[in-house]
Amino acid sequence: MIHVLVSDSMSSEGLQPILNAPQINVVQKKVEEVEEELHLFDAILVRSATKVTEELLKKMTNLKIVGRAGVGVDNIDIDAATKYGVVVINAPNGNTISTAEHTFAMMASLLRHIPQASVSVKSNEWNRNAFVGTELYGKSLGIIGFGRIGGELAKRARVFGMDVLVYDPFLTKDRAEKIGVKICAFDELLAGADIITVHTPLIKETKGILNKESIAKAKKGVYLLNCARGGIIDEEGLIYHLKNKHVAGAALDVFEVEPPVNNKLLEFENVIVTPHLGASTKEAQLNVAAQVTQEVLNYLDGKPVTSSINLPTLTKELFDKIQPFYQLAKKMGNIVSQCMRVPVQEIAIQYEGTVAELETSFITKALLSGFLGARVDITVNEVNAGMIAKERGITFSEKITENKSGYENCLEVKVFGDDQTFVLKGTHVPNYGERIVGINDFNIDFYPTGHLMYIQHQDKPGVIGRVGKVLGDHEINIATMQVGRKVKGGEAIMMLAFDRVLDPSLTKQLASYEEIVSVKTIDL
């Protein structure tokens, strides 16, 4: 008998497949109500209320899988689950339509003052002139982040006769043309959009992407929406521009702190809010429950799952062999993604030496997940990386070649974009660790970890000294430095490592020097 704990409220219709499955005992109780039986459960299904901590995982000694009925997994300790050999899955597609529709409803309500007018009429007022609205037809909608939800929103906006501008560094021209949207630079979108909505994950690059400075570049009278994650729009910056009337209004489903107690945004008449309702439809709740239930059933039945957040379970022998190359490949994918922040059409991976004798498809998908992780608005893992790459119009291939690199093993990744190509080579040396040994046509040798800076420059006297002086003036200590060049006086590169994250102003300052071609920071 397989025992499954459903610890949060879920759609009973969505749970039917597991409730009706033979040889499965389903218990629908909170964790604290089954404290003495926790060690019996093979699976646990949760929403956002149950916190799957390392402490809980230690008690659930028989646990094999955690199913999250929804997209976000903030309430699950993924690292601890991986450590204990527990697979974590979610339902990444279940609330796409629900969130897109909620965003569109918020946009229409904001421009037509529907919530304010409703309150007015219910207060026995009939003040039609106070609620003259604005049509969506003919307006420009700016979408920041173009994943599944952004794509669904664009379809609806075009039906309403809106022009759609998109800022997404990884959206290809082909995909944009097929959907009928215009790719824009960030500042171009700000200047051209009448309405701006955000649909990105909350990561370092997107936190506060709409802030006091960037909002000032938008049209006077712009409308802003956030039905994605609290913090993508900086709340203090929004308040500033609501006060000076640069922003005509805002619609918010999410906040930096939830619930938004004593939040000044709630004081503005032209700000409409909802309590994180993006996924709160009967259909979405049914979809996420049904999707995660079927995934759990598949896993318990020995079938593959398609929405795993962490590593699939492996035998210890296979895991020990693959693990070093898995870690190397994932870091290589991450490095390439951060160095080549343009739309990409093709990724080619080549294996030489002992690594070619292993299950390279798993390593390839680890590299893809490292590459795609910061580029899309859903969780990427080794199970779904290939599918997500295909959805984004990215082809990938792997090739086994004879050993020409001179290393016992070597991974090479080539990434082809709209107007550039990037090549990275890496190796794993037993008892020494991971090394990056080539960037494009340059030989180099550095350990891929921590906070790095990649500089392309001309091989001229004083360049390295100038870089060192700028960093020294800012009291930044260089942990390590590696350099490479092709010929004397020609193209050259530097890779520097630091003990902390660098301020973006340093990148701009260094890039301003004539001898320096480009500067990129890499955080691993």
N, C-alpha and C positions, 0 to 999 in steps of 0.2 A: 504494500500500500504506500502510495506517495502522498505526503502531507503538504498542503499549501495554505499559507496564512494570508488572508486579505485584511490588512490592518487599517485601511482607510475606506471611506464610503465610495462606492463605484457603481456604475450603471449595471443593474442586475441583468439586463438584456445582453450587455457586452460580456458579462461573465459566464453566460450560458454554456459556451463550449467546454469550459473547465468544470463547471458545476455538473454537467451531464457526462463527463468523461469517466469511464470505468476505472477502478483501481486508484482513484484520486479522492482523497478526503480534504474537503475545503472547509476551513474555519474562518468565519468572518467576525473577528474580534480585534480590539486594540492590543498592542504589544503588552501593555501592563496587565491585561486581563489573562494572558496565557504565559506569564513569567516562568512557571514551573515546567511548561511544555516546549519552550523555545528550542531546545536541543533536538526536537523531533522533526522540525519542518525542513523540507527539501527546497521550498521556494517561498518567497514573500512578495506580495503585490502591494504597492503603495502609491499614493498620490503625493501631495506636498506636506501633509501633516506629520507623517511618521518620519523620524530622523534615523536613517540607517548609519549609525556611527560604528567606530571600531569596537566600542564596548558591546554594542548589540551583536555585532558579527562574532565576537568571541563567545557569546552565549549560544548562538545558533550554529552549533558545531557540525550539524548535518546539512547546512545550507549550501545549495548549488547555484542558485540564480535569484537575482532581485529584478522584479519587473516594475518600472515606473510608468504609470498610466498618464503620460504627458511628455513634454519635450525636455524641460529643465531637470537637471539631476543635482541641483545645489544641496539638496537634503540627503545626499548619499555620499559617503566617503569612498570615492572610486579607488584611491590608492590602497586603502585598507581592504576593500573587496578583492582587488587584484592579488594582494599579498596572501589572502586566505583562499585563493582559487575560486572565488565567487564571480560568476558572470553577471554583469549589469546590463539590462536592456531598457530601452525607452520606446515611445511611440512618436517618432519625429514628424509624421505626416498627418496625424489625427486632427490637429486644430488649425491647419493651414487656411482652409476656407473660412472657418469661424473668425480667425484673427483678421483676415483680409476684409471680411464683411463688417466687422466691428469698426475697423479703421475707416472704412468708407462711410458708415453710419455716423461716426464721430465727425468726419469732415463735413458732411451735409448738415448735420445739426449745428456745427460751429458757424458755418457761413450763413445759415438761415435763422440763427438765434432760437432754435426750437426749445431747448430746456428753459431759457429765460422767459419765453413767451408762454410756455405751459404754466410756470409758476405764477406769472402775472394774471392769466385768466382764472386760475384757481383761487386767486386772491380777490376775485370779483372786479377785476379791471378789464378794460377793453381798449387798450392803447396800441392800435395798429401801427401808428407812425413811429413808435419807439423800436419796432423790430423789423425795419426794412432790411432785407438781407442781400446776399450776393450770389449770383448764379455760378454753378460749376462749369457750365458750357463755355468753351473758349478760353478757359483759364489754363495756366501751365502748372502741372503737378510735378514737383521735384521729389524723387524717391532716392533716399540715401541707403544703399544696401539692396541688392537685387537677387535675393534668394527666392524660395518658393512663394513666400507671402508677398514680397515685392512684385513678383511676376503676376500673381493673381490680382493684386490691386491695380496693376497697370492695365490688365484686360478690362476691368470694370470702368476705369477712368476713360479709356478710349471710347467705350460705348457711350459715355456721357458727353462725348465731344471735347475731351480735354487733350491737350498736348502733354506728353510725358517725357520729362528729363530725368536721366538716371546718372547718379555718381556711384560707381562701383569699380575699383581699380582692376577687377578681375573679370569684368563682363566683356566678352568678345564681340567684335563687330557683327559677326554672322548671327549670333543669338539675338543681339539688339535689333537687327534688321528683320529677323523673323517675327519678333514680337511687336515691332513697330514703335520702338522707343529711341530716343536720342541719347547717346553717350556724351556726358559732359565732364569737364574738370570740376573739382569741388567749388571753386570760386565762380565758375560759369553757371553752375546750378543755382548757387545762392543769388546771383544777380538776375537770373532769368525766371525763377519760379515764383508764382503767386502763392502757392501752398507748398509746404515742405513737410514730408513725413519720413521718419527713420525706421529702418527695418534691418538692423545689423545686430550681431551678438555684442554683448558688453565686454570688450577686451581693451587692452592698453591703447590701441590705435583709435578706438571709437568712443572711449569714455570722455564726455564733455566735448564731442566733436562740434556740437552747436553750443557755443559759449558767447560771452560778452563780445569778444572780438569778431568771431565769425558771423554772428547774427547781424552785426552792424553792416556787413557786406551785402546782406539780403535786401530785397526791395522794401521800401517803406510801405507799411501796411500788409506785410507778409503774415500768413497764418502758419502756425507750427503744430505738428501732431507727434505724439509718442505713444504707440501701443505696443512697443517692443520690450525695452528694458529700462528701468529707472537709472538715470545717470548718463544716458547718451546725450540728452539735452541737459546742460548745466543749469540747475534751477535758479541760482543767483543771477546768472547771465540773462535768463529769461525774464526774471522779475525786473531787472534793470531796464530791459527794452519794452516791457509792458508799461512801465511807468512813463517812459519818454515817448510812448505811442508809436515806436518804430514797428513793433509787433501788434497787429490788429486783434489777434486773439490766439488762444491755444486750446488744444484738446488733449487731455492726458489720461491714459488708462493705468500708467505706472509711475512710480515715484522713487526717489533715491532712498527714502525710508518709508516703509509701509507698515501700518496705515500712516497717512501723512498728518500726524497730530501737530497742531500749531504751525502748519505750513502756510507761509504768506501767500502762496499761489492761490489758495482757496478764498482769498479776500477779493480777488478780481472778478468783476461781473462778466468780463469777456474771456474767462477761462472756464471751460466745461470739463468735468472730471467723472470718471467711473472707477469702481474699486477692483481693478485688475480683472476685467471681464473678457479679455480677448479670447480665451478658450472656453468661456462659460455659455455653451449652448448644449441642448440635449443631444444634438447630433455629434458634436465634438466629444462630449463625455462618453457617448456610446462608442464612437470610433476609437478613442484612445484605450478604452477598456477592452474592446474586442481585439485591437491590434496587439496589445501587450499580452493578453490572455493566449492568443494563438502562438505568439512567439515563445511563451513559457511552455506551452504544450509541445511545440516543436522541439525545444531543447531537451525537455524531460523524456521525449521519445527518441532522442539520439539524432534528430534532424538538425541541419544548420539553421542559424538565426541570421537575420539581415540587419538588425538594429542594435548590435552589441556596442556598448560604450568602451569596454576595456578588452583586454586580450582574451581570446577564446582559450579554453583549457587545453593544455598540451601535456604529453607525457613528460616526466622529469628529464629523461634522457634527451628527447628532442628539444625541449625548452632550453636545456643547458647549452646545446650546440648552436641553436639559432639566436639566443638572447644577445650575444655581443654584436652580431650583425644587424639584428633588429634595432637595437639602440643606435647604432651608427647610421643606419639607413634613415631612421626617423629624424635624426639631427641633420643629416644631409638634406633631406627634403625641406626642413624648416629653414636652413641656411639659404638654400636656393630661392625659396619663396620670399624671404626678406630681402635678398639681393636683387631680385628681378620682379619688382612690383608693377608688372604690366600684364595685360591679357596674355594667356598662354594657350597654344593649340596642341602641343605635343610634348611628351616626356618620354625619353628613351633611357633605359637602365641597362648597363652592361656589367657582367660578372666575369672575373678572372680568378683562377686559382682555387683554393680549398672551399671558398664560399660557394662556388658553382656546383659543388657536390651536394648542397643542402636543398631544402624546399624553398627555392628562390621566389616563388609566387607570393609566399607569406612576407618575405623581406621587401619585395616590390611594393606590396600594399602598405607596409609600414612606412616606406618612403613617401608614397602618395598621401598617406594620412598626415605625415609631417608637413608636406607641402600644402595640402588643402586646409589644414586645421584653422589657420587664421584668415582664410579667404571666404568662408561660407558661414551661413547663419545657423547651422545645425552641427551636432557633434559628429566628428569624423573618426572612424576607427578602421582597423584592418579588414573588417567584414564589409563595410559599406564604401570604402574609399574608391574602389573601381567603379561602382555604380554612380557615385557622386561626380567623379571625373567625367564619366560619359554624359551625365546630365548637363555638365558645364561645357560640353563640346571639346573636352580634352582627351586626345588619344594617348595611350601609353603602351610601351612595348618593353620586352626584356630580351637580352641576347647573351649567350654564353660564348666566350672567345678563349683562345689559347692565351696562356700567361705571357704577356709582353711587357707588363709594367715593371717587372723586377721584384714585386712584392709577393709574399706568400699568398695573399688574397687582395683583391682590389674591387671596389665598387665605383662605377663611373655613371653619373647622371648628366644627360644633356637636356636642356629645356629650351624649346623653341617658341618665341613670342612673335608679336606683330612685326617688330623691327629689330629684334636682337636675339642672341643665343647666349646661354650661360652653361658652362661646363664645370663640374665639381668632381674631384676624385678623393676617395677615402680608403683607409685600410684599418684592420684591427691586428695589432701585434700582441701575441700572447704574453701575459705578465707585464704588459706595458700600456695597453689600452687603445682607444680610438685615436686616429690621426687623420687630418685632412692634408693630403699631399699634392694637390693640384687645383688651381683655379684658372679656368680657361687655358691659356697656353703657358701659364707660369707654374714653376715648381715652387712649392712652399711646404711648410711642416708646422702644423699647430694643433692643439688639443681643442676640440669643439665643445666648449662649455662656457657658461657665464656670460659676461657682457663684453661684446667684441665691437671693433670698428674696422671696416674694410675700406681702404683708401686706394684709389687708382690715381697715379700721378706720373709726371715726367721725371726720368732719372737725372736730376740736376743737383749740383751741390747746394746744400742748405735746406732742402725740402724737409728731410727728416728732422733737422734741428728746429725748423719753424713749427712743425707739428708738436714737437716736444715742448717748445716754449709756450705755445698757446695752452697746452694742457697744464703745464707747470704754473702759468699765471692764474689758472683757475683751481690750483691746488689739487689737481687730479693725478694720482699716481698710476703709472703704467706698470701692470703686472708682468706682461711679456710683450715682445714685439718680434714679428717675423717679416722679412722682406723678400721680394722676388723680382727679377727683371729678365728680359729676353736678351737685349744687347745694351752695351754701355751707351748712356745718353738717350735711350729710347723709352718705351713704356715700362712702367714698374708698378708694383703693388706693395702695400703694407697691411698687415693684420695685427691689430693691437688688442690686448686683453686688459680689462679693468675689474676692480673689485665692486663697482656699483654702476647703476644706470647713469648714463650721461644726459645732460640737459640738451634738448634739441638745438639751442642757440649755438652750441659748440660746432655742431655739424654744419650749420649755415656759415659760421665764421671760417672754418677750415675750407669749405667748398668755394669761398670767395677768392682764394688765392689762385693766381694765374696758372701755376704749375700743377695744381691739383684738379684732376678731371672729375672725380666724383667721390663722395663720402657717404657711407651707409653704416648705420648701427645695426647690430645683430644681438638679440637677447635670447639665450637658450636656457 
